Every structure is written in structure tokens, then in C-alpha cells.
Amino acid sequence: MTMMDAVAETATTPCTGRLIGASLGPGDPMLITRAAWSALTSDACWAWPVDAAGSSYALAIVERAGLAAPTPGLALHFPMTRDAEALARAWATAAEQVAARLATGQDVVFLVEGDASTYATFGHLARVVREVDPGVRIEVIPGVSSFNAAAARLGQTLVDGEEPLAVYAAPAAMRELDALLDRFDALVLLKVRPVLDDLIDALAARGMLGSAVFIERVGTPRERLIRDLATLRGEPVHYLSLVLIRHARGRGLGQVPIRGSLKTPSAPSERQGTTLIAWTRMGLALAQRLTEHLPDASDILIPRPFAVSLETAPESRCRLAVGAVAARLPELFRQRRALVFIGSSGVAWRLCAPLIRDKRRDPAVLAIDEAGRFVIPLLGGHLAGANALAVALAAALAATPVLTTASDVQGTIAVDLFGHELGWRIEADPETLKRAAACVVNGAPVVVIDAGRATSWWPADRPWPANLRRVDRPDQAGEACAYLWISLAPVAAAQRARLGDCVVVYRPPASAAP
């Protein structure tokens, strides 16, 4: 390029200013960084978001720092709405104003509470301004996020060592809260206002209210910190509020590692023991018989009035516990692998109903009549093992197991339990599992992709279900309602997508490789 060419190119290049997203921190003006302060005290034009009344949370932070907005400035209104058309009009109007100021060659500093890269208005503004002027220069000055400031305000470590952390918009988190609480030691939930009551109820059901803290407008004169979230039920809260959930499980530096599963204490894999509950002499005698066939039998619970009527304490291979069943049951429901009621299934249901939360976490619950003729799994048939336990106990008593789950009745695949006894790991979200199970039990076409294993996992004495078809490779699958893919190797998302949105992957352990 010659010097004349360079001069000509420079002359045709628009001389525009920079659009700068200045992160101010969540509210305390002392948390404004030196870089943001430098931008604020330059000769740049300020722009800031305002609500319908004309007030600005971001501008107030800077004003508390002792700075006044230079004139003229840009007060940009972004409505709090989900109306796509209204938002599009607001973004377009704001972008035109900013682009016009940039075209004069002046920088525009947009004020952002918190950090400009995290759930911030600035990201939307920058995108639309770039649509107006593709050549615009955009810079972001990072800042202190609200959840970092909240952790500091609490004086607690957010995460440590190898502890995993997740930051979520609360409405999205509520759709998969169980999985998030299982996986992450620290969970930051932003935008909690629309789902706060539901979140409080969900944490209370899991016994985790004590692990959560609510903070509103952190770092401002109107900051509010609530450790007892139950007091917030039904209360109005500010849009800029968050909840921190800290659930250490031994992965931090200096912590004692927790052996086995790292799921929350209520997960089935961490439950231990079986409690039998009896109300009569006949029921107690049957419970004592059953302990011979239950290696993990922890105790037999009997009500106090019945215990008083016993002349001598009966001999038993496990502890005899005395107390009010209704009062003791919530603790047992959280801790035990299985609960076996000797007596009416209706009584068992009424006692357990208020405690039922999640099929992936609840224990196995069974009812057996006092004569020992029928063993009925009431809860946790597949995932908690109630069906398998019912079959085993029925065999020991020469009784009839009363199984009502569709896959067991039909003699077909239980999608959520398939390969469990072989150590297979399931890769699918709960909604996909539910849809795939519906395809299987409703007789819809289902394809099992099982390269080279020749259905060695299927019992030889059981007929192959008519609606299931086995293929070796995914390209042989064809059209189906659902696909069950057994694979030693990881299955990429793109591979699943080619089959549709109802694909469940089963991963046998490496030891299963031929």
C-alpha cells in the first residue's frame, strides 16, 4: 500500500468513538475499579439506564462516589417487560441515540451495576449498536459481581479447592434444582424475585434452608441480608436480589473428603438401612421374620401404646424402637433406604404422602399384610429398588409381589433402570427419560442401538418386546418414537441431534468392553 492509498483509506474511514461498558460493582462506590473511574472522569459522554420514573440504579452508584453526570448525557429507558416488540423498540431507540453520539467521535461510557459481562443490559445495547454500525469499537471494563460482593459481605468462602460453582438465573434453575444441588457445592441464584416462594419451599423440603442466604441490593444503603429465608414467604423483594447456597461436601482444601457419592444427603445412594413398622403382635412377628432376609435391617418401629402392652421385650436381631410413628417417620424417610410397613397400605400412604418429594430421592416404601400374603411396593419401584425388594421379600415369605409399574407388568425395558444392575450410567435429563419410558410402555416404535453386544443383557427366558427393534449402528435406526443407545464411547450432542430429541444414552463401564 502506498502512502497515498493509506491517506485515502483513512479519509473514508468514519471517525467514531468507543462504546465502553463501565462496570461499577453492585452498589458500594468503593468497589468502582480504577479503570472504571478513569473512564468516568474522562471527557466521554455518559449513558445510563433509567426506569419508567426516570431513576437509575447505576447512576446512583456513581453519584454516591461524588461524581455528577456530565452534560449532555444519555438517559436510556429499557422497560422491564417480556414483550418482544416493546423491547425491540427500546433497544433500537437507545442504539440510535448512542450511535449518533459515537458518530461525533466522542466515546460513550455506559454505566453498568455489577459486572457488564454478567446478565447485564450492556450486552444487549452493544449488540444492537453493532447492528447499526458494524464498525463500532466496543470495550468492557470488568467489575465486582453482585455474588462476589455478597460472599464478602457474609464473610464466607464461596468455593474452595475443587468445589464446583454454578451461577444461574433462578427461574431456569428451578427447572433442574435437584440436579444442580447434587452437582454443585455452591450455587448462586440471581433474579430470584419471581420464584422466591417456590425456591424457599424447595429448599425447605430438602432441609437446606440453613445453607441458603438471601441478599438484596448488596453494597447500597438499602441492602438487606436475610439468613432465615422462611420469613420471606409472600414478601415483596427487589429485582436486584440473589440467593447464595453453600453446601460443602469435602472437596475444599483442608476438608476431609466424603467417601462414596457426593450427592446431597437425601439422595438414595447415601441412604442406609431398612426400618420395619408394625402396629400389632402379628405384624411384629412378621417383621421379626423379615429381618432374617434383610441384611441391612436397622430397626423395627412400634408405637408406644403397643409397646406398653407387651409383657416382655421380644427377641429380635435388630433394634426395637418405640415411639410415635408419625413423629419419627420424617427423619426415617430422609435417612433410610427402605421403609416396610406391616399392615394397611392406606395407613402407609397417608403417613408418607406429605413427605414425598422426588422419585430420584425418595426411599423405597412397601406394605405387607399381616398374614404375609402380599408384598406391595408403594413408592420408589424402580429407582429406589422397591420392586426388586418386593420380589425378594415375597420369595422369602412365599407371598405374591404386587407390581403395578407398566414396564414390569408388560415385561419390557424400564428406561430409568435399564442396565442398572450391570453398572451402566444413564445420560439423559428427567424429561427425556419420561418421554422415552412412555414410548416403551405405550407400544410405540423404539430402537435400541447396541453395537456388537447381541442383547447379552436381555434375559434369555423373556420374550423380546414387539415394539423394540435392535440395530448395531445409529445410521440403521430409522424413524422411532425413542432411541435407547448403549455405547462404551461418549456420544456427541450432534450425534444425538441427528436422531431427534428423545435419545437416552447408556454408558456401560470400561470393564464391559469386549
Secondary structure, DSSP 4 states (H G I P E B T S, - for coil): --HHHHHHHHHHS----EEEEEE-BSS-GGG--HHHHHHHTSSPEEEEEE-TTS--HHHHHHHHTT----SS-EEEE--S---HHHHHHHHHHHHHHHHHHHTTT--EEEEESB-TTSS-HHHHHHHHHHHH-TT-EEEEE----HHHHHHHHHT--S--TT--EEEEEHHHHHTTHHHHHHH-SEEEEES-GGGHHHHHHHHHHTT-GGGEEEEESTTSTT-EEES-GGGGTT----SSEEEEEE---S-STTPPPPPS--S-TTSGGG---EEEEE-SHHHHHHHHHHHTT-TTEEEEEE-HHHHHH-SSPPP-SSEEEES-HHHHHHHHHHH-SEEEEES-HHHHHHHHGGG---TTTSPEEEEE-TTS-EEEEEE-SSTT-HHHHHHHHHHHHT-EE----HHHHHT---TTTTTGGGT-EEES-HHHHHHHHHHHHTT--EEEEETTTTTTTS-TTSPPPTTEEEESSGGG--S-SEEEEE-SS---HHHHHHH-S-EEEEE--GGG--
